[in-house]
Amino acid sequence: MPASRAHPALPRVYPIVDSAAWLRRLLPLGVRLAQLRIKDRPLEEVREQIVASRTLCARSGAQLIVNDYWRLALEERCDFVHLGQGDLDEADVAALRRAGVRIGISTHDHAELDRALSLDPDYVALGPIYPTLLKAMPWAPQGLERLGEWKRRVGHLPLVAIGGLTAERLHGVFAAGADVAAVVTDIVRHPDPEARTSEWLTAALALPAAVSGWHSGGGLP
């Protein structure tokens, strides 16, 4: 495993959206960490969305994480990417590191966790924790016990929980070992996404610092 580096402190709430339009709605509410995850759209449209999202996040003091499109992230001088296991097959991790780009990596089983840790990422994601409506998953729900196991393995590294999460499940997820909770459908498919986002942020603020082995060190969740 590479020598460990200093890893970023991350807010506890991590919305995942598919457009800059969503960021225009959510950033004013206090969101300070968001992933842009776009699927099956023309490359230049993806580039436009990355540039617009980067600008919006910079203005709001938020951290943007670009999913999958690591080449565009490099070209557009973004500083954080999220890579799935398939992305790792072709991603130039060395080039990302040289450019100072931080990396988060998805994991679903022990072999994927070993692979991720060998790259000394800036966070590891585990999912789906609960059944999810987002897409068909080849993996069974991981559950809270697996979160605890992953946290013991990753140690100081931030652990992101994803899949089927709701604001009501936050305390249990953090008590099990998560440091960050990623949310997709509970916000973007909610009848009032802004109100639901505020509920997530409020729930995160209500978590005691000791509920997890790691926290953001203050500021907004």
N, C-alpha and C positions, 0 to 999 in steps of 0.2 A: 504494500500500500504506500502511496506517496506520503511524504512528510506532511503533517497536518498544517493547514493555513488558518488564519483568523477568518471566521465566517460571519456573515452579516446578521445583525439583529433584525428580525422580521415581525411586522405587526401580526396579531393573532387571527385576523379575518382576511380572507384571500378570495375575493370574487373572481370568477373566470367568465369572461364575456367574449363575444365574437365580433365586436365592432367598436369603433371610437364613439359612436352614438351612445352606447351604454355607458362609457366612461363620462361623457358629458352629464349624464343623469346621476351617476353614483359618486363621483369624486367630490362634488360639493357637500355631500352628506358626511364626509369624514373618512372615506376609504383612502388608505394610504399604501395599499399593495393590491395589484390586480394583474391578472394574466390575460393576454390577448390570444385567444385560440380560434383560428379560422381554418375551416375545412372546405375543400373543393371549390375554390374561387380562383379566378385568374391571378397570375403572379403579380401583375402591376396593380391590381386592386388590393391585393394583400399588402404590397409595399405602401400604397397610399394610406391604408388603415394603420400600418405600423408607424408611419411618420406622424399622422394625426394623433395617434394614441400617445406616442412619445412626447409630443408637444403639450398635450393636455396634462399628462402626468407631471411633466417638468414644472408647469405653471402651478400645479396644486401641491408640489412637494411630495408626490407619490412615486412609488417604485413600480415601473412597468416591467413585466416579464413576458417575453415573446415565446410563444409555443411553436416548436418544430422548425420554424424558418430561420435557422441559425445563420445562413448566408446573408439573408436580408438584414438580420439583426447586426451583423458585422458591417455591412455596407452602409447602414443608416445609423451607425454608432450608438446602438442600444447597448445597455450594459448588463443585461440579465436574460438568459434564455432557459426554457424548460424543454428537456429532451425525454422522449419516450425511449424504450429499449430499442425499437426499430430505428429511431433517429441516430442512436449511438453507432449503428453499423456503418454510417457514412459521415457522421459529423467529424469535423476537424477540431477535436478538443484542444489540441496544442495551439492552433490558430486563435481559438476563442480565449484561451489563457493568455497568450501573448498580447491580445488586445484588451485584457483586463475585464473580460466578460465573465460574469458569474453564471453558474450552472446549477439548475435543479434537475433531478432525475426521478422518473417514475419507477416504482418497483411493485411487484405482485407476488414474488416468491423468493426463496432463499438464494437461488442462483442469481436472480436479478439484483438482489441486495448486495451480494458479494461483488458483482460486476460494478455496481454503482459506487460502492465504497472504495474500490480499487482506483477510482478516478478522483477521489477526494472532492466530491461535489459541495455546493454551498447549502443545499438541503436535499433530503430524500423524501419522496412522497410515497405513501402507501394507500392502496385502495383496490376495490371499493370497500369501505368500511361496512356500509349497509347496502341493501339492494338499491339500485339506482335506475331512474327512468331515462337517463341521458342517452344511453346506447346499450346494445347487447354486449354483455361482458363474458369473456371465456373463463373468468375466475369467479369462484363463489365469494360471497361477502367475507371479508377478512375478520371482522369482529374486533371487539375491544381487547381481547386477550392478545391477539396478534400485534396490536399497536404497542402493548407493553413489551412484548418480545423485541419488536423492532427498535424501541427506544433503548432497551438495554444494549442492543448491538451498535446503534449509531452514537450513543454517548452524548457528547456535547453538540453534535451536529443537529440543526433544526430538523424536526420530523413533521411533515405536512400530512394530515389526514384528509382524504377525499372520498366522495362517493356516498350519496344518500344522506348527507348531513343536513340537519336543521338547527335553528337557533336553540331549540329545546334540547337538543342532544349535545350541545357544546360542553357542558360541565363533565359529562361522562367521558367524552372523547379526550378532554384535557387531563382528567384524572387518570385515564388509562395510559397516558404518555405522550400524546400529541403536543406539539408546540404551536402549530398553526392549523387552522381549519379552512379548507378550501370549499367554496360553495358555488354551485352552478344553478341547478333547476329550482332550488328553494327561493332564489331571487328572480331569475330571469323568466320563470314561468308563474310567478306569483301575480295575483290580480293587481297588487299595488307594490311594485318592486322597490320603490323608494322607501315606503313604510317598512317593508320587510328588511331592507338593508339597515335601516335605523335600529330595528329590533336586534339584528345580528351584532351591531356595534355596541348596543347597550348590554347585551348578554355577555359580550367579551369583556367589557369594562367591569362587569360584576364578578368575573372570575377572580378568586384570590391568587396572588402571585405564586403561592406555594402549591397550587393545583397541578403545576407542571414543573419539571426540572429545568425549564428554560423559559425566559420571558423577554419581552422586547425592551425592558429597561426603562419603561415610562413612555409617555406620549399617548397618542391615539392607538386603539387596538388594531 
